[in-house]
């Protein structure tokens, strides 16, 4: 059954059936009732994608991870982020495509091909860099997108956790546990998220006169473990920029030797009794989806910073 057959059975034009489906006020009530009865009798369901393409929207959005496919859900962060986005999209009968693109060389062509296909109404941008070519490209295309995170330019709409405040809270918590010689194990250099967390930890260390050093791990669990082994005797507290780095160490040593705090509050952090900074990942995903939907509908939106909070567990209560 298609729209032409429905029109024939209802003895109206295809255009009239289309207007009824789209709930237009230009159709007489008696005609609308007649068409809807035929639709109901024959269990007709319009092709949602074809219909939306005619309206120049699809109700489909995309989150693209800049990693290889086999690593996309390796981190709990990715799972919670997608769950948050799906929670909003499903409530509003919208769809989400999750894809990966690990090759940075043809990144712009990749986004361009998706835009040209007219499959999606907007993107959630992840893994933001300081000079990210996607931003200038999408701005030039005037195509809807929301960024998870910020950089120094912020010439885009974003959703971000309060990384600076979260890191400040982490260092201050270690200070309250009598740590005055702290090692901050950061992610990777030239990363806007990492830079914000370093800003926060430096402010806390200055405020409380804490001796603090920063070493980069590239968010590698193995590298973080090596740093820990080489430096555990030098410090009385450690702050890790991701729970997974701290969990790697707790899994190896079984019991923390000095107070340790992570960042993210992934599900495993509770199992390992890890004190951590909760950045409310689900809320980030939910609000990214919400703002992207509004933006694609031509509505004005404001960027959002999601507050962080401390989850205190055993790893800082030694």
For each residue, the residues with C-beta under 8 A, 3 or more apart:
1: 5 6 42 43 44
2: 5 6
3: 6 7 14 17 18 21 44 46
4: 7 8 14
5: 1 2 8 9 42
6: 1 2 3 9 10 17 35 38 39 42 44
7: 3 4 10 12 13 14 16 17
8: 4 5 11
9: 5 6 38 42
10: 6 7 16 17 34 35 38
11: 8
12: 7 16 17 31 34 35
13: 7 16 17
14: 3 4 7 17 18
15: 18 19
16: 7 10 12 13 19 20 27 31 35
17: 3 6 7 10 12 13 14 20 21 35
18: 3 14 15 21 22
19: 15 16 22 24 26 27
20: 16 17 23 24 27 31 32 35 36 39
21: 3 17 18 39 46 51
22: 18 19
23: 20
24: 19 20 27
25:
26: 19
27: 16 19 20 24 31 32 35
28: 31 32
29: 32 33
30: 33 34
31: 12 16 20 27 28 34 35
32: 20 27 28 29 35 36
33: 29 30 36 37
34: 10 12 30 31 37 38
35: 6 10 12 16 17 20 27 31 32 38 39
36: 20 32 33 39 40
37: 33 34 40 41
38: 6 9 10 34 35 41 42 44
39: 6 20 21 35 36 42 44
40: 36 37 43
41: 37 38
42: 1 5 6 9 38 39
43: 1 40
44: 1 3 6 38 39
45:
46: 3 21 50 51
47: 50 51
48: 51 52 59
49: 52 53 58 60
50: 46 47 53 54
51: 21 46 47 48 54 55
52: 48 49 55 57 58 59
53: 49 50 56 58 118
54: 50 51
55: 51 52
56: 53 118
57: 52 121 296
58: 49 52 53 95 118 119 120 121
59: 48 52 93 94 95 121
60: 49 94 95 96 97 119 120 121
61: 85 89 94 95 96 97 120 121 122 123 124 289 292 293 296
62: 96 97 98 99 114 120 122 123 124
63: 81 82 85 96 97 98 99 123 124 126
64: 98 99 100 101 111 123 124 125 126
65: 72 78 98 99 100 101 126 127
66: 100 101 102 104 107 126 127
67: 71 72 100 102 127
68: 71 72 100 102
69: 72 100 102
70: 74
71: 67 68 74 75
72: 65 67 68 69 78 98 100
73: 78 79 82
74: 70 71 78
75: 71 78 79 244 266
76: 79 80 243 244 264 266 267 268
77: 80 81 264 266 281
78: 65 72 73 74 75 81 82
79: 73 75 76 82 83
80: 76 77 83 84 266 281 282 285
81: 63 77 78 84 85 126 148 281 282 284 285 288
82: 63 73 78 79 85 86 96 98 285
83: 79 80 86 87 282 285
84: 80 81 87 88 281 282 283 284 285 286 287 288 289
85: 61 63 81 82 88 89 96 124 285 286 288 289
86: 82 83 89 90 96 285 289
87: 83 84 90 91 282 285 286 289
88: 84 85 91 92 94 285 286 289 290 293
89: 61 85 86 92 94 95 96 289 293
90: 86 87 93 94
91: 87 88
92: 88 89 293
93: 59 90
94: 59 60 61 88 89 90 289 293
95: 58 59 60 61 89
96: 60 61 62 63 82 85 86 89 289
97: 60 61 62 63 119 120
98: 62 63 64 65 72 82
99: 62 63 64 65
100: 64 65 66 67 68 69 72
101: 64 65 66 107 110
102: 66 67 68 69
103: 106 107 110
104: 66 107
105:
106: 103 109 110
107: 66 101 103 104 110 111 133 134
108: 111 112 133 134 137
109: 106 112 113
110: 101 103 106 107 113 114
111: 64 107 108 114 115 123 134 137 138
112: 108 109 115 116 137 141
113: 109 110 116 117
114: 62 110 111 117 119 120 123
115: 111 112 118 120 141 143
116: 112 113
117: 113 114
118: 53 56 58 115
119: 58 60 97 114
120: 58 60 61 62 97 114 115 123
121: 57 58 59 60 61 144 296
122: 61 62 143 144 145 146 292 293 295 296
123: 61 62 63 64 111 114 120 138 143 144 145 146 292
124: 61 62 63 64 85 145 146 147 148 288 289 292
125: 64 128 132 134 135 138 145 146 147 148 156
126: 63 64 65 66 81 148 149
127: 65 66 67
128: 125 132 147 148 149 150 151 192 193
129: 132 151 190 191 192
130: 151 152 190 192
131:
132: 125 128 129 135 151
133: 107 108 136 137
134: 107 108 111 125 137 138
135: 125 132 138 139 147 153 155 156
136: 133 139 140
137: 108 111 112 133 134 140 141
138: 111 123 125 134 135 141 143 145 156
139: 135 136 142 155 156
140: 136 137
141: 112 115 137 138
142: 139
143: 115 122 123 138
144: 121 122 123 292 295 296
145: 122 123 124 125 138 156 157 292 295
146: 122 123 124 125 157 158 159 288 291 292 295
147: 124 125 128 135 150 156 157 158 159
148: 81 124 125 126 128 158 159 160 284 288
149: 126 128 158 160 192 193
150: 128 147 154 158 160 192 196
151: 128 129 130 132 154 192
152: 130 192
153: 135
154: 150 151 158 303
155: 135 139
156: 125 135 138 139 145 147
157: 145 146 147 291 295 301 302 303
158: 146 147 148 149 150 154 303 304
159: 146 147 148 284 287 288 291 303 304 306
160: 148 149 150 163 284 303 304 305 306
161: 166 279 280 281 284 305 306 307 308
162: 165 166 279 305 306 307 308
163: 160 166 167 193 196 197 200 279 308
164: 167 168 196 197 199 200 203
165: 162 168 169 200 307 308
166: 161 162 163 169 170 197 200 263 277 279 308
167: 163 164 170 171 184 196 197 198 199 200 201 204 239 241 263 277
168: 164 165 171 172 200 201 203 204
169: 165 166 172 173 200 204 277 308 309 310
170: 166 167 173 174 200 201 204 239 261 263 277 310
171: 167 168 174 175 182 184 200 201 204 205 208 210 212 239
172: 168 169 175 176 204 207 208
173: 169 170 176 177 261 275 310 312 316
174: 170 171 177 179 182 237 239 259 261 316
175: 171 172 178 179 180 182 204 208 210
176: 172 173
177: 173 174 237 259 316 317 318
178: 175 236
179: 174 175 182 210 235 236 237 258 259
180: 175 208 209 210 211 236
181: 210 211 212 234 235 236 237
182: 171 174 175 179 205 210 211 212 213 235 236 237 238 239
183: 212 213 214 215 227 231 234 235 237 238 239
184: 167 171 198 201 212 213 214 215 238 239 241
185: 215 217 224 227 228 238 239 240 241 245
186: 194 197 198 214 215 216 217 241
187: 191 193 194 197 216 217 218 219 241 242
188: 191 194 216 217 218 219
189: 194 216
190: 129 130 195
191: 129 187 188 194 195
192: 128 129 130 149 150 151 152 195 196
193: 128 149 163 187 196 197
194: 186 187 188 189 191 197 198 216 241
195: 190 191 192 198 199
196: 150 163 164 167 192 193 199 200
197: 163 164 166 167 186 187 193 194 200 201 241 263
198: 167 184 186 194 195 201 202 214
199: 164 167 195 196 202 203
200: 163 164 165 166 167 168 169 170 171 196 197 203 204
201: 167 168 170 171 184 197 198 204 205 212 214 239
202: 198 199 205 206 212
203: 164 168 199 200 206 207
204: 167 168 169 170 171 172 175 200 201 207 208 210
205: 171 182 201 202 208 209 210 211 212
206: 202 203 209 210
207: 172 203 204
208: 171 172 175 180 204 205
209: 180 205 206
210: 171 175 179 180 181 182 204 205 206
211: 180 181 182 205
212: 171 181 182 183 184 201 202 205
213: 182 183 184 235
214: 183 184 186 198 201
215: 183 184 185 186 227 231
216: 186 187 188 189 194
217: 185 186 187 188 220 223 224 227 241 245
218: 187 188 223
219: 187 188 241 242 244 245
220: 217 223 224 245
221: 224 225 244 245 247 248
222: 225 226 248
223: 217 218 220 226 227
224: 185 217 220 221 227 228 240 245 246 248 249
225: 221 222 228 229 245 248 249 252
226: 222 223 229 230
227: 183 185 215 217 223 224 230 231
228: 185 224 225 231 232 238 249
229: 225 226 232
230: 226 227
231: 183 215 227 228 234 235
232: 228 229 235 238 257 258
233:
234: 181 183 231
235: 179 181 182 183 213 231 232 238 258
236: 178 179 180 181 182 258 259
237: 174 177 179 181 182 183 258 259 260 261
238: 182 183 184 185 228 232 235 246 258 259 260 261
239: 167 170 171 174 182 183 184 185 201 260 261 263
240: 185 224 243 245 246 260 261 262 263
241: 167 184 185 186 187 194 197 217 219 245 263
242: 187 219 245 246 262 263 264
243: 76 240 246 247 262 263 264 265 266 268 269 274 276
244: 75 76 219 221 247 248 264 266 268
245: 185 217 219 220 221 224 225 240 241 242 248 249 262
246: 224 238 240 242 243 249 250 260 261 262 269 272 274 276 315
247: 221 243 244 250 251 262 268 269 272 274
248: 221 222 224 225 244 245 251 252
249: 224 225 228 245 246 252 253 260
250: 246 247 253 254 255 256 260 272 273 274 315
251: 247 248 254 272
252: 225 248 249
253: 249 250 256 257
254: 250 251
255: 250
256: 250 253 259 260 314 315 318
257: 232 253
258: 179 232 235 236 237 238 318
259: 174 177 179 236 237 238 256 275 315 316 318
260: 237 238 239 240 246 249 250 256 274 275 315 316
261: 170 173 174 237 238 239 240 246 274 275 276 277 315 316
262: 240 242 243 245 246 247 265 269 274 275 276 277 315
263: 166 167 170 197 239 240 241 242 243 276 277 279
264: 76 77 242 243 244 269 276 277 278 279 281
265: 243 262 269 276 277 278 279 281 311
266: 75 76 77 80 243 244 269 281
267: 76 270 271
268: 76 243 244 247 271 272
269: 243 246 247 262 264 265 266 272 274 276 311 313
270: 267 273 274 313
271: 267 268
272: 246 247 250 251 268 269 315
273: 250 270 313 314 315
274: 243 246 247 250 260 261 262 269 270 313 314 315
275: 173 259 260 261 262 310 311 312 313 314 315 316 317
276: 243 246 261 262 263 264 265 269 310 311 313
277: 166 167 169 170 261 262 263 264 265 308 309 310 311
278: 264 265 308 309 310 311
279: 161 162 163 166 263 264 265 284 306 308
280: 161 283 284 306 307 308 309
281: 77 80 81 84 161 264 265 266 284 285
282: 80 81 83 84 87 285 286
283: 84 280 286 287 306
284: 81 84 148 159 160 161 279 280 281 287 288 306
285: 80 81 82 83 84 85 86 87 88 281 282 288 289
286: 84 85 87 88 282 283 289 290
287: 84 159 283 284 290 291 304 306
288: 81 84 85 124 146 148 159 284 285 291 292
289: 61 84 85 86 87 88 89 94 96 124 285 286 292 293
290: 88 286 287 293 294
291: 146 157 159 287 288 294 295 301 304
292: 61 122 123 124 144 145 146 288 289 295 296
293: 61 88 89 92 94 122 289 290 296 297
294: 290 291 297 299 300 301
295: 122 144 145 146 157 291 292 298 299 301
296: 57 61 121 122 144 292 293
297: 293 294
298: 295
299: 294 295
300: 294
301: 157 291 294 295
302: 157
303: 154 157 158 159 160
304: 158 159 160 287 291
305: 160 161 162
306: 159 160 161 162 279 280 283 284 287
307: 161 162 165 280
308: 161 162 163 165 166 169 277 278 279 280
309: 169 277 278 280
310: 169 170 173 275 276 277 278
311: 265 269 275 276 277 278
312: 173 275 316 317
313: 269 270 273 274 275 276 316 317
314: 256 273 274 275 317
315: 246 250 256 259 260 261 262 272 273 274 275 318
316: 173 174 177 259 260 261 275 312 313
317: 177 275 312 313 314
318: 177 256 258 259 315
